[in-house]
Amino acid sequence: MFRFGSNSLDLLGIGLVLSGVALGCLPFLKPRWFERQDTVLILAALVAGSILWANNRSLDGTVQFSLYLLTVPAVFYTIEMIRLRARR
């Protein structure tokens, strides 16, 4: 069951899912900016975001912490990747 903004895990999950979808739409908008290795980042963002968004009540503390640790580099890499590719 998906909820909208009931706590910080929901917001983090929604942010990850939206970043995965945005990165997935990149080949349609700017095909030159998309590379094959971005598919791994899209899948990681969608899976981690949907887990955080859907099952945040039943997650163990270790799983939550590992998903937090996955979120920071995924968002940072997405922003940096788009910024650097826009320069070329």
FENMO-V649695 format. One record per helix or strand. SS is the DSSP state (h for helix, s for strand). FROM is the first residue (numbers start at 1). TO is the last residue. If there is no record, write none. Layout:
# FENMO-V649695
{{SS,FROM,TO} {SS,FROM,TO}}
This chain:
# FENMO-V649695
{{h,8,29} {h,31,33} {h,38,54} {h,61,87}}
